[in-house]
Amino acid sequence: MEKNKIYDTYKPNLKKEDVNSLDRLINQIRILNPKIKESLRKYYISYRIRKCFVYIWLTKSKTWVYFRTSGTFKDPKNLCVDVPKGINNTFTKRIQFKEENFDYIVSLIKQSYLHVKDEN
C-alpha cells in the first residue's frame, strides 16, 4: 500500500507525520508472509492468514494495534491491555502504537501471526 493511499483513506484519523511510521509497520506485517491479506475498512486495517491476526485501529487521538492471542502470548514489557468485553470478540489484547515501541510492537504482531498460522 502506498503512503498516499494510507493518508487518503485515513486522513481524518491520521496525522501526516505518522504516515511514515504506519507505513513501516505495514511493511513489517507484509514481509511475514506474501499470502497475508490486507483489508482497509472505515476505521481500521486488518491482516489475515487463515484468520485475522492483527488490526490497526485509527482514531483521531490514538492508533491502536489489536492482537489475536493464545496462552503462549508473551508481553514482557507489560504494555498491552485487555480489549474490553463487548468491543471485539476476536482480539484479546491491544497496545497503543507509539514510534518508541515500534520494534516491540512488531514482535507482538509476529507472535499473533504465528498463533493464527499454526492454529489447527
C-alpha positions as a Markdown table, in Angstrom:
| # | Residue | x | y | z |
|---|---|---|---|---|
| 1 | Met | 0.0 | 0.0 | 0.0 |
| 2 | Glu | 1.4 | 3.4 | -0.9 |
| 3 | Lys | 1.8 | 6.1 | 1.8 |
| 4 | Asn | -0.6 | 8.4 | -0.1 |
| 5 | Lys | -3.2 | 5.6 | -0.1 |
| 6 | Ile | -3.0 | 5.3 | 3.7 |
| 7 | Tyr | -3.1 | 9.0 | 4.1 |
| 8 | Asp | -6.0 | 9.4 | 1.7 |
| 9 | Thr | -8.0 | 6.6 | 3.3 |
| 10 | Tyr | -7.5 | 7.6 | 6.9 |
| 11 | Lys | -6.9 | 11.3 | 6.6 |
| 12 | Pro | -9.4 | 12.3 | 9.3 |
| 13 | Asn | -7.8 | 9.9 | 11.8 |
| 14 | Leu | -4.1 | 10.2 | 10.9 |
| 15 | Lys | -1.6 | 12.9 | 11.2 |
| 16 | Lys | 0.6 | 13.3 | 8.1 |
| 17 | Glu | 3.8 | 12.9 | 10.2 |
| 18 | Asp | 2.5 | 9.5 | 11.4 |
| 19 | Val | 2.2 | 8.1 | 7.9 |
| 20 | Asn | 5.9 | 7.0 | 7.7 |
| 21 | Ser | 5.7 | 5.1 | 11.0 |
| 22 | Leu | 2.5 | 3.4 | 9.9 |
| 23 | Asp | 3.9 | 2.6 | 6.6 |
| 24 | Arg | 6.9 | 1.0 | 8.2 |
| 25 | Leu | 4.6 | -1.1 | 10.5 |
| 26 | Ile | 2.5 | -2.3 | 7.5 |
| 27 | Asn | 5.7 | -3.3 | 5.6 |
| 28 | Gln | 6.8 | -5.4 | 8.6 |
| 29 | Ile | 3.4 | -7.2 | 8.6 |
| 30 | Arg | 3.6 | -7.8 | 4.9 |
| 31 | Ile | 7.0 | -9.4 | 5.0 |
| 32 | Leu | 5.8 | -12.1 | 7.4 |
| 33 | Asn | 4.1 | -13.9 | 4.5 |
| 34 | Pro | 3.3 | -12.8 | 1.0 |
| 35 | Lys | -0.1 | -14.5 | 1.3 |
| 36 | Ile | -1.3 | -12.2 | 4.1 |
| 37 | Lys | -4.5 | -10.4 | 3.1 |
| 38 | Glu | -4.8 | -6.7 | 3.9 |
| 39 | Ser | -8.3 | -5.1 | 4.1 |
| 40 | Leu | -8.9 | -1.4 | 4.5 |
| 41 | Arg | -12.0 | -0.6 | 6.5 |
| 42 | Lys | -13.5 | 2.7 | 7.5 |
| 43 | Tyr | -11.6 | 2.9 | 10.9 |
| 44 | Tyr | -9.1 | 0.1 | 10.7 |
| 45 | Ile | -6.7 | -2.0 | 8.6 |
| 46 | Ser | -7.0 | -5.8 | 9.1 |
| 47 | Tyr | -4.5 | -8.5 | 8.3 |
| 48 | Arg | -5.3 | -12.2 | 8.0 |
| 49 | Ile | -3.8 | -15.5 | 7.1 |
| 50 | Arg | -6.5 | -18.2 | 7.5 |
| 51 | Lys | -7.9 | -15.9 | 10.3 |
| 52 | Cys | -7.5 | -12.3 | 11.2 |
| 53 | Phe | -4.4 | -11.9 | 13.4 |
| 54 | Val | -4.0 | -8.2 | 13.8 |
| 55 | Tyr | -5.7 | -5.0 | 13.1 |
| 56 | Ile | -4.7 | -1.4 | 13.3 |
| 57 | Trp | -7.4 | 0.9 | 14.6 |
| 58 | Leu | -7.0 | 4.5 | 13.8 |
| 59 | Thr | -8.8 | 7.2 | 15.9 |
| 60 | Lys | -8.2 | 10.9 | 16.0 |
| 61 | Ser | -6.3 | 10.8 | 19.2 |
| 62 | Lys | -4.6 | 7.3 | 19.1 |
| 63 | Thr | -3.7 | 4.4 | 16.9 |
| 64 | Trp | -4.2 | 1.0 | 18.5 |
| 65 | Val | -2.8 | -2.3 | 17.4 |
| 66 | Tyr | -5.1 | -5.3 | 18.3 |
| 67 | Phe | -3.8 | -8.9 | 18.6 |
| 68 | Arg | -5.3 | -12.3 | 18.5 |
| 69 | Thr | -3.5 | -14.1 | 21.3 |
| 70 | Ser | -3.1 | -17.6 | 22.8 |
| 71 | Gly | -1.9 | -18.9 | 26.1 |
| 72 | Thr | 1.7 | -18.6 | 24.9 |
| 73 | Phe | 1.5 | -14.9 | 24.0 |
| 74 | Lys | 4.3 | -13.0 | 25.9 |
| 75 | Asp | 4.2 | -9.3 | 26.7 |
| 76 | Pro | 7.4 | -9.0 | 28.8 |
| 77 | Lys | 7.2 | -5.2 | 29.0 |
| 78 | Asn | 3.5 | -5.5 | 30.0 |
| 79 | Leu | 2.4 | -2.7 | 27.6 |
| 80 | Cys | -0.6 | -4.5 | 26.3 |
| 81 | Val | -4.0 | -4.0 | 27.8 |
| 82 | Asp | -7.0 | -6.3 | 27.6 |
| 83 | Val | -9.6 | -5.5 | 25.0 |
| 84 | Pro | -12.8 | -4.6 | 26.9 |
| 85 | Lys | -15.5 | -7.2 | 26.6 |
| 86 | Gly | -18.1 | -6.3 | 24.0 |
| 87 | Ile | -15.8 | -4.2 | 21.9 |
| 88 | Asn | -14.3 | -7.1 | 20.0 |
| 89 | Asn | -14.7 | -10.9 | 20.4 |
| 90 | Thr | -11.7 | -11.8 | 18.1 |
| 91 | Phe | -8.9 | -9.8 | 19.7 |
| 92 | Thr | -7.9 | -10.1 | 23.3 |
| 93 | Lys | -5.0 | -7.7 | 23.6 |
| 94 | Arg | -4.2 | -4.2 | 22.3 |
| 95 | Ile | -1.3 | -1.7 | 22.5 |
| 96 | Gln | -1.2 | 1.9 | 21.7 |
| 97 | Phe | 1.0 | 2.5 | 18.7 |
| 98 | Lys | 4.0 | 4.7 | 19.5 |
| 99 | Glu | 7.2 | 5.1 | 17.5 |
| 100 | Glu | 9.4 | 4.4 | 20.5 |
| 101 | Asn | 7.8 | 0.9 | 20.9 |
| 102 | Phe | 8.0 | 0.1 | 17.2 |
| 103 | Asp | 10.2 | -3.0 | 17.4 |
| 104 | Tyr | 8.4 | -4.3 | 20.4 |
| 105 | Ile | 5.0 | -4.0 | 18.6 |
| 106 | Val | 6.4 | -5.8 | 15.6 |
| 107 | Ser | 7.5 | -8.7 | 17.9 |
| 108 | Leu | 3.9 | -8.9 | 19.3 |
| 109 | Ile | 2.5 | -8.9 | 15.8 |
| 110 | Lys | 4.8 | -11.8 | 14.9 |
| 111 | Gln | 3.5 | -13.7 | 17.9 |
| 112 | Ser | -0.1 | -13.2 | 16.9 |
| 113 | Tyr | 0.7 | -14.2 | 13.3 |
| 114 | Leu | 2.4 | -17.4 | 14.4 |
| 115 | His | -0.5 | -18.2 | 16.7 |
| 116 | Val | -3.0 | -18.0 | 13.8 |
| 117 | Lys | -0.7 | -19.6 | 11.2 |
| 118 | Asp | 0.0 | -22.6 | 13.4 |
| 119 | Glu | -3.6 | -23.0 | 14.8 |
| 120 | Asn | -5.2 | -26.2 | 13.8 |
